Amino acid sequence: YANELRSMTQGKGGFSMEFHKYSPVPRNLVDDIVAKRKADKEQRLAMAK
């Protein structure tokens, strides 16, 4: 976005971002995320041997 803004404003545009809020992750996504992280960890441990 920053590059597009600079291009549209001939380098004079600016923007800022700020944190808005945390939101709960739906349970089905939590399960997927945890499973993927466990698999990634197991793979890293197996590669370290």
PDB file of N, H, CA, C and O in Angstrom:
ATOM      1  N   TYR A   1       0.821  -1.194   0.000  1.00  0.00           N
ATOM      2  CA  TYR A   1       0.000   0.000   0.000  1.00  0.00           C
ATOM      3  C   TYR A   1       0.861   1.253   0.000  1.00  0.00           C
ATOM      4  O   TYR A   1       0.536   2.232  -0.671  1.00  0.00           O
ATOM      5  N   ALA A   2       1.947   1.227   0.740  1.00  0.00           N
ATOM      6  H   ALA A   2       2.211   0.431   1.285  1.00  0.00           H
ATOM      7  CA  ALA A   2       2.806   2.410   0.851  1.00  0.00           C
ATOM      8  C   ALA A   2       3.344   2.836  -0.510  1.00  0.00           C
ATOM      9  O   ALA A   2       3.367   4.028  -0.818  1.00  0.00           O
ATOM     10  N   ASN A   3       3.771   1.887  -1.321  1.00  0.00           N
ATOM     11  H   ASN A   3       3.752   0.919  -1.071  1.00  0.00           H
ATOM     12  CA  ASN A   3       4.298   2.228  -2.647  1.00  0.00           C
ATOM     13  C   ASN A   3       3.225   2.830  -3.540  1.00  0.00           C
ATOM     14  O   ASN A   3       3.484   3.793  -4.262  1.00  0.00           O
ATOM     15  N   GLU A   4       2.022   2.268  -3.496  1.00  0.00           N
ATOM     16  H   GLU A   4       1.812   1.486  -2.909  1.00  0.00           H
ATOM     17  CA  GLU A   4       0.923   2.820  -4.299  1.00  0.00           C
ATOM     18  C   GLU A   4       0.592   4.239  -3.856  1.00  0.00           C
ATOM     19  O   GLU A   4       0.362   5.113  -4.691  1.00  0.00           O
ATOM     20  N   LEU A   5       0.568   4.469  -2.556  1.00  0.00           N
ATOM     21  H   LEU A   5       0.755   3.758  -1.878  1.00  0.00           H
ATOM     22  CA  LEU A   5       0.256   5.799  -2.034  1.00  0.00           C
ATOM     23  C   LEU A   5       1.304   6.813  -2.485  1.00  0.00           C
ATOM     24  O   LEU A   5       0.963   7.911  -2.924  1.00  0.00           O
ATOM     25  N   ARG A   6       2.573   6.445  -2.377  1.00  0.00           N
ATOM     26  H   ARG A   6       2.850   5.552  -2.021  1.00  0.00           H
ATOM     27  CA  ARG A   6       3.637   7.348  -2.825  1.00  0.00           C
ATOM     28  C   ARG A   6       3.488   7.655  -4.312  1.00  0.00           C
ATOM     29  O   ARG A   6       3.664   8.795  -4.741  1.00  0.00           O
ATOM     30  N   SER A   7       3.166   6.636  -5.084  1.00  0.00           N
ATOM     31  H   SER A   7       3.023   5.710  -4.735  1.00  0.00           H
ATOM     32  CA  SER A   7       3.007   6.824  -6.517  1.00  0.00           C
ATOM     33  C   SER A   7       1.839   7.762  -6.820  1.00  0.00           C
ATOM     34  O   SER A   7       1.961   8.657  -7.656  1.00  0.00           O
ATOM     35  N   MET A   8       0.715   7.562  -6.147  1.00  0.00           N
ATOM     36  H   MET A   8       0.616   6.836  -5.467  1.00  0.00           H
ATOM     37  CA  MET A   8      -0.481   8.381  -6.401  1.00  0.00           C
ATOM     38  C   MET A   8      -0.303   9.822  -5.939  1.00  0.00           C
ATOM     39  O   MET A   8      -0.932  10.728  -6.486  1.00  0.00           O
ATOM     40  N   THR A   9       0.550  10.047  -4.935  1.00  0.00           N
ATOM     41  H   THR A   9       1.061   9.311  -4.490  1.00  0.00           H
ATOM     42  CA  THR A   9       0.681  11.386  -4.353  1.00  0.00           C
ATOM     43  C   THR A   9       2.030  12.018  -4.664  1.00  0.00           C
ATOM     44  O   THR A   9       2.421  12.997  -4.028  1.00  0.00           O
ATOM     45  N   GLN A  10       2.731  11.470  -5.626  1.00  0.00           N
ATOM     46  H   GLN A  10       2.413  10.675  -6.143  1.00  0.00           H
ATOM     47  CA  GLN A  10       4.046  11.968  -6.033  1.00  0.00           C
ATOM     48  C   GLN A  10       5.000  12.046  -4.838  1.00  0.00           C
ATOM     49  O   GLN A  10       5.763  13.002  -4.696  1.00  0.00           O
ATOM     50  N   GLY A  11       4.942  11.037  -3.996  1.00  0.00           N
ATOM     51  H   GLY A  11       4.322  10.261  -4.111  1.00  0.00           H
ATOM     52  CA  GLY A  11       5.855  10.942  -2.864  1.00  0.00           C
ATOM     53  C   GLY A  11       5.484  11.770  -1.659  1.00  0.00           C
ATOM     54  O   GLY A  11       6.240  11.811  -0.689  1.00  0.00           O
ATOM     55  N   LYS A  12       4.331  12.437  -1.689  1.00  0.00           N
ATOM     56  H   LYS A  12       3.717  12.404  -2.478  1.00  0.00           H
ATOM     57  CA  LYS A  12       3.968  13.335  -0.593  1.00  0.00           C
ATOM     58  C   LYS A  12       2.938  12.748   0.357  1.00  0.00           C
ATOM     59  O   LYS A  12       2.667  13.323   1.411  1.00  0.00           O
ATOM     60  N   GLY A  13       2.365  11.614  -0.003  1.00  0.00           N
ATOM     61  H   GLY A  13       2.586  11.146  -0.859  1.00  0.00           H
ATOM     62  CA  GLY A  13       1.334  11.007   0.842  1.00  0.00           C
ATOM     63  C   GLY A  13       1.942  10.237   1.996  1.00  0.00           C
ATOM     64  O   GLY A  13       3.098   9.818   1.941  1.00  0.00           O
ATOM     65  N   GLY A  14       1.163  10.059   3.026  1.00  0.00           N
ATOM     66  H   GLY A  14       0.224  10.399   3.070  1.00  0.00           H
ATOM     67  CA  GLY A  14       1.610   9.294   4.179  1.00  0.00           C
ATOM     68  C   GLY A  14       0.437   8.544   4.784  1.00  0.00           C
ATOM     69  O   GLY A  14      -0.723   8.833   4.493  1.00  0.00           O
ATOM     70  N   PHE A  15       0.756   7.589   5.618  1.00  0.00           N
ATOM     71  H   PHE A  15       1.699   7.354   5.855  1.00  0.00           H
ATOM     72  CA  PHE A  15      -0.300   6.863   6.301  1.00  0.00           C
ATOM     73  C   PHE A  15       0.252   6.354   7.615  1.00  0.00           C
ATOM     74  O   PHE A  15       1.465   6.302   7.817  1.00  0.00           O
ATOM     75  N   SER A  16      -0.639   5.982   8.493  1.00  0.00           N
ATOM     76  H   SER A  16      -1.624   6.024   8.328  1.00  0.00           H
ATOM     77  CA  SER A  16      -0.223   5.376   9.757  1.00  0.00           C
ATOM     78  C   SER A  16      -1.208   4.266  10.095  1.00  0.00           C
ATOM     79  O   SER A  16      -2.333   4.231   9.597  1.00  0.00           O
ATOM     80  N   MET A  17      -0.757   3.370  10.947  1.00  0.00           N
ATOM     81  H   MET A  17       0.157   3.399  11.352  1.00  0.00           H
ATOM     82  CA  MET A  17      -1.611   2.277  11.388  1.00  0.00           C
ATOM     83  C   MET A  17      -1.554   2.221  12.901  1.00  0.00           C
ATOM     84  O   MET A  17      -0.550   2.582  13.514  1.00  0.00           O
ATOM     85  N   GLU A  18      -2.633   1.769  13.486  1.00  0.00           N
ATOM     86  H   GLU A  18      -3.449   1.475  12.988  1.00  0.00           H
ATOM     87  CA  GLU A  18      -2.632   1.541  14.921  1.00  0.00           C
ATOM     88  C   GLU A  18      -3.459   0.302  15.227  1.00  0.00           C
ATOM     89  O   GLU A  18      -4.396  -0.037  14.504  1.00  0.00           O
ATOM     90  N   PHE A  19      -3.091  -0.361  16.310  1.00  0.00           N
ATOM     91  H   PHE A  19      -2.329  -0.085  16.896  1.00  0.00           H
ATOM     92  CA  PHE A  19      -3.787  -1.562  16.730  1.00  0.00           C
ATOM     93  C   PHE A  19      -5.224  -1.220  17.086  1.00  0.00           C
ATOM     94  O   PHE A  19      -5.481  -0.218  17.753  1.00  0.00           O
ATOM     95  N   HIS A  20      -6.158  -2.049  16.645  1.00  0.00           N
ATOM     96  H   HIS A  20      -5.949  -2.863  16.103  1.00  0.00           H
ATOM     97  CA  HIS A  20      -7.562  -1.807  16.942  1.00  0.00           C
ATOM     98  C   HIS A  20      -8.052  -2.708  18.062  1.00  0.00           C
ATOM     99  O   HIS A  20      -8.527  -2.218  19.087  1.00  0.00           O
ATOM    100  N   LYS A  21      -7.942  -4.037  17.879  1.00  0.00           N
ATOM    101  H   LYS A  21      -7.556  -4.435  17.046  1.00  0.00           H
ATOM    102  CA  LYS A  21      -8.408  -4.948  18.926  1.00  0.00           C
ATOM    103  C   LYS A  21      -7.979  -6.372  18.621  1.00  0.00           C
ATOM    104  O   LYS A  21      -7.648  -6.708  17.483  1.00  0.00           O
ATOM    105  N   TYR A  22      -7.989  -7.185  19.633  1.00  0.00           N
ATOM    106  H   TYR A  22      -8.258  -6.912  20.557  1.00  0.00           H
ATOM    107  CA  TYR A  22      -7.847  -8.626  19.470  1.00  0.00           C
ATOM    108  C   TYR A  22      -9.240  -9.205  19.297  1.00  0.00           C
ATOM    109  O   TYR A  22     -10.205  -8.696  19.867  1.00  0.00           O
ATOM    110  N   SER A  23      -9.345 -10.254  18.521  1.00  0.00           N
ATOM    111  H   SER A  23      -8.562 -10.668  18.058  1.00  0.00           H
ATOM    112  CA  SER A  23     -10.620 -10.949  18.363  1.00  0.00           C
ATOM    113  C   SER A  23     -10.397 -12.434  18.611  1.00  0.00           C
ATOM    114  O   SER A  23      -9.348 -12.970  18.256  1.00  0.00           O
ATOM    115  N   PRO A  24     -11.366 -13.100  19.213  1.00  0.00           N
ATOM    116  CA  PRO A  24     -11.222 -14.537  19.431  1.00  0.00           C
ATOM    117  C   PRO A  24     -11.139 -15.285  18.095  1.00  0.00           C
ATOM    118  O   PRO A  24     -11.775 -14.912  17.110  1.00  0.00           O
ATOM    119  N   VAL A  25     -10.347 -16.334  18.097  1.00  0.00           N
ATOM    120  H   VAL A  25      -9.830 -16.638  18.897  1.00  0.00           H
ATOM    121  CA  VAL A  25     -10.230 -17.177  16.905  1.00  0.00           C
ATOM    122  C   VAL A  25     -11.301 -18.254  17.002  1.00  0.00           C
ATOM    123  O   VAL A  25     -11.442 -18.879  18.053  1.00  0.00           O
ATOM    124  N   PRO A  26     -12.062 -18.488  15.931  1.00  0.00           N
ATOM    125  CA  PRO A  26     -13.078 -19.538  15.964  1.00  0.00           C
ATOM    126  C   PRO A  26     -12.452 -20.896  16.313  1.00  0.00           C
ATOM    127  O   PRO A  26     -11.333 -21.195  15.896  1.00  0.00           O
ATOM    128  N   ARG A  27     -13.170 -21.698  17.066  1.00  0.00           N
ATOM    129  H   ARG A  27     -14.080 -21.455  17.405  1.00  0.00           H
ATOM    130  CA  ARG A  27     -12.651 -22.962  17.581  1.00  0.00           C
ATOM    131  C   ARG A  27     -12.125 -23.875  16.477  1.00  0.00           C
ATOM    132  O   ARG A  27     -11.085 -24.512  16.648  1.00  0.00           O
ATOM    133  N   ASN A  28     -12.831 -23.946  15.348  1.00  0.00           N
ATOM    134  H   ASN A  28     -13.675 -23.429  15.209  1.00  0.00           H
ATOM    135  CA  ASN A  28     -12.363 -24.824  14.272  1.00  0.00           C
ATOM    136  C   ASN A  28     -11.014 -24.367  13.725  1.00  0.00           C
ATOM    137  O   ASN A  28     -10.205 -25.197  13.313  1.00  0.00           O
ATOM    138  N   LEU A  29     -10.764 -23.075  13.716  1.00  0.00           N
ATOM    139  H   LEU A  29     -11.422 -22.400  14.051  1.00  0.00           H
ATOM    140  CA  LEU A  29      -9.469 -22.579  13.267  1.00  0.00           C
ATOM    141  C   LEU A  29      -8.390 -22.827  14.314  1.00  0.00           C
ATOM    142  O   LEU A  29      -7.241 -23.102  13.969  1.00  0.00           O
ATOM    143  N   VAL A  30      -8.752 -22.731  15.588  1.00  0.00           N
ATOM    144  H   VAL A  30      -9.685 -22.507  15.868  1.00  0.00           H
ATOM    145  CA  VAL A  30      -7.796 -23.009  16.661  1.00  0.00           C
ATOM    146  C   VAL A  30      -7.275 -24.429  16.511  1.00  0.00           C
ATOM    147  O   VAL A  30      -6.067 -24.661  16.572  1.00  0.00           O
ATOM    148  N   ASP A  31      -8.171 -25.369  16.316  1.00  0.00           N
ATOM    149  H   ASP A  31      -9.152 -25.180  16.266  1.00  0.00           H
ATOM    150  CA  ASP A  31      -7.776 -26.769  16.172  1.00  0.00           C
ATOM    151  C   ASP A  31      -6.824 -26.956  14.986  1.00  0.00           C
ATOM    152  O   ASP A  31      -5.836 -27.682  15.092  1.00  0.00           O
ATOM    153  N   ASP A  32      -7.118 -26.305  13.861  1.00  0.00           N
ATOM    154  H   ASP A  32      -7.921 -25.715  13.774  1.00  0.00           H
ATOM    155  CA  ASP A  32      -6.259 -26.404  12.679  1.00  0.00           C
ATOM    156  C   ASP A  32      -4.883 -25.791  12.941  1.00  0.00           C
ATOM    157  O   ASP A  32      -3.859 -26.361  12.563  1.00  0.00           O
ATOM    158  N   ILE A  33      -4.869 -24.636  13.586  1.00  0.00           N
ATOM    159  H   ILE A  33      -5.701 -24.173  13.893  1.00  0.00           H
ATOM    160  CA  ILE A  33      -3.609 -23.946  13.878  1.00  0.00           C
ATOM    161  C   ILE A  33      -2.743 -24.783  14.812  1.00  0.00           C
ATOM    162  O   ILE A  33      -1.546 -24.948  14.577  1.00  0.00           O
ATOM    163  N   VAL A  34      -3.347 -25.307  15.867  1.00  0.00           N
ATOM    164  H   VAL A  34      -4.320 -25.172  16.058  1.00  0.00           H
ATOM    165  CA  VAL A  34      -2.602 -26.116  16.833  1.00  0.00           C
ATOM    166  C   VAL A  34      -2.054 -27.374  16.166  1.00  0.00           C
ATOM    167  O   VAL A  34      -0.904 -27.748  16.398  1.00  0.00           O
ATOM    168  N   ALA A  35      -2.859 -28.022  15.348  1.00  0.00           N
ATOM    169  H   ALA A  35      -3.793 -27.718  15.160  1.00  0.00           H
ATOM    170  CA  ALA A  35      -2.407 -29.234  14.663  1.00  0.00           C
ATOM    171  C   ALA A  35      -1.234 -28.930  13.731  1.00  0.00           C
ATOM    172  O   ALA A  35      -0.270 -29.694  13.676  1.00  0.00           O
ATOM    173  N   LYS A  36      -1.312 -27.829  13.006  1.00  0.00           N
ATOM    174  H   LYS A  36      -2.095 -27.208  13.051  1.00  0.00           H
ATOM    175  CA  LYS A  36      -0.225 -27.464  12.098  1.00  0.00           C
ATOM    176  C   LYS A  36       1.041 -27.141  12.870  1.00  0.00           C
ATOM    177  O   LYS A  36       2.127 -27.566  12.477  1.00  0.00           O
ATOM    178  N   ARG A  37       0.924 -26.402  13.954  1.00  0.00           N
ATOM    179  H   ARG A  37       0.042 -26.056  14.274  1.00  0.00           H
ATOM    180  CA  ARG A  37       2.106 -26.062  14.763  1.00  0.00           C
ATOM    181  C   ARG A  37       2.752 -27.317  15.343  1.00  0.00           C
ATOM    182  O   ARG A  37       3.978 -27.424  15.382  1.00  0.00           O
ATOM    183  N   LYS A  38       1.933 -28.265  15.792  1.00  0.00           N
ATOM    184  H   LYS A  38       0.937 -28.178  15.760  1.00  0.00           H
ATOM    185  CA  LYS A  38       2.481 -29.515  16.328  1.00  0.00           C
ATOM    186  C   LYS A  38       3.228 -30.276  15.241  1.00  0.00           C
ATOM    187  O   LYS A  38       4.322 -30.788  15.477  1.00  0.00           O
ATOM    188  N   ALA A  39       2.640 -30.349  14.052  1.00  0.00           N
ATOM    189  H   ALA A  39       1.752 -29.933  13.860  1.00  0.00           H
ATOM    190  CA  ALA A  39       3.285 -31.051  12.940  1.00  0.00           C
ATOM    191  C   ALA A  39       4.593 -30.362  12.555  1.00  0.00           C
ATOM    192  O   ALA A  39       5.595 -31.030  12.300  1.00  0.00           O
ATOM    193  N   ASP A  40       4.586 -29.031  12.513  1.00  0.00           N
ATOM    194  H   ASP A  40       3.772 -28.489  12.721  1.00  0.00           H
ATOM    195  CA  ASP A  40       5.802 -28.281  12.188  1.00  0.00           C
ATOM    196  C   ASP A  40       6.891 -28.541  13.224  1.00  0.00           C
ATOM    197  O   ASP A  40       8.057 -28.732  12.877  1.00  0.00           O
ATOM    198  N   LYS A  41       6.502 -28.548  14.497  1.00  0.00           N
ATOM    199  H   LYS A  41       5.555 -28.394  14.779  1.00  0.00           H
ATOM    200  CA  LYS A  41       7.471 -28.783  15.567  1.00  0.00           C
ATOM    201  C   LYS A  41       8.058 -30.184  15.463  1.00  0.00           C
ATOM    202  O   LYS A  41       9.267 -30.368  15.599  1.00  0.00           O
ATOM    203  N   GLU A  42       7.207 -31.164  15.224  1.00  0.00           N
ATOM    204  H   GLU A  42       6.224 -31.015  15.114  1.00  0.00           H
ATOM    205  CA  GLU A  42       7.684 -32.543  15.088  1.00  0.00           C
ATOM    206  C   GLU A  42       8.647 -32.671  13.909  1.00  0.00           C
ATOM    207  O   GLU A  42       9.651 -33.378  13.994  1.00  0.00           O
ATOM    208  N   GLN A  43       8.338 -31.992  12.823  1.00  0.00           N
ATOM    209  H   GLN A  43       7.522 -31.418  12.755  1.00  0.00           H
ATOM    210  CA  GLN A  43       9.203 -32.042  11.649  1.00  0.00           C
ATOM    211  C   GLN A  43      10.558 -31.399  11.957  1.00  0.00           C
ATOM    212  O   GLN A  43      11.597 -31.937  11.575  1.00  0.00           O
ATOM    213  N   ARG A  44      10.554 -30.258  12.641  1.00  0.00           N
ATOM    214  H   ARG A  44       9.710 -29.821  12.951  1.00  0.00           H
ATOM    215  CA  ARG A  44      11.815 -29.604  13.002  1.00  0.00           C
ATOM    216  C   ARG A  44      12.652 -30.488  13.918  1.00  0.00           C
ATOM    217  O   ARG A  44      13.868 -30.586  13.757  1.00  0.00           O
ATOM    218  N   LEU A  45      11.991 -31.134  14.885  1.00  0.00           N
ATOM    219  H   LEU A  45      11.003 -31.054  15.017  1.00  0.00           H
ATOM    220  CA  LEU A  45      12.710 -32.017  15.802  1.00  0.00           C
ATOM    221  C   LEU A  45      13.298 -33.218  15.062  1.00  0.00           C
ATOM    222  O   LEU A  45      14.416 -33.644  15.353  1.00  0.00           O
ATOM    223  N   ALA A  46      12.548 -33.759  14.113  1.00  0.00           N
ATOM    224  H   ALA A  46      11.640 -33.413  13.876  1.00  0.00           H
ATOM    225  CA  ALA A  46      13.030 -34.902  13.337  1.00  0.00           C
ATOM    226  C   ALA A  46      14.226 -34.509  12.470  1.00  0.00           C
ATOM    227  O   ALA A  46      15.149 -35.303  12.288  1.00  0.00           O
ATOM    228  N   MET A  47      14.212 -33.302  11.943  1.00  0.00           N
ATOM    229  H   MET A  47      13.462 -32.657  12.091  1.00  0.00           H
ATOM    230  CA  MET A  47      15.311 -32.833  11.101  1.00  0.00           C
ATOM    231  C   MET A  47      16.567 -32.558  11.930  1.00  0.00           C
ATOM    232  O   MET A  47      17.685 -32.656  11.424  1.00  0.00           O
ATOM    233  N   ALA A  48      16.378 -32.216  13.202  1.00  0.00           N
ATOM    234  H   ALA A  48      15.470 -32.136  13.613  1.00  0.00           H
ATOM    235  CA  ALA A  48      17.510 -31.888  14.067  1.00  0.00           C
ATOM    236  C   ALA A  48      18.292 -33.129  14.480  1.00  0.00           C
ATOM    237  O   ALA A  48      19.439 -33.027  14.915  1.00  0.00           O
ATOM    238  N   LYS A  49      17.678 -34.291  14.346  1.00  0.00           N
ATOM    239  H   LYS A  49      16.746 -34.374  13.992  1.00  0.00           H
ATOM    240  CA  LYS A  49      18.349 -35.538  14.763  1.00  0.00           C
ATOM    241  C   LYS A  49      19.393 -35.968  13.778  1.00  0.00           C
ATOM    242  O   LYS A  49      20.047 -36.992  13.979  1.00  0.00           O
TER     243      LYS A  49
END
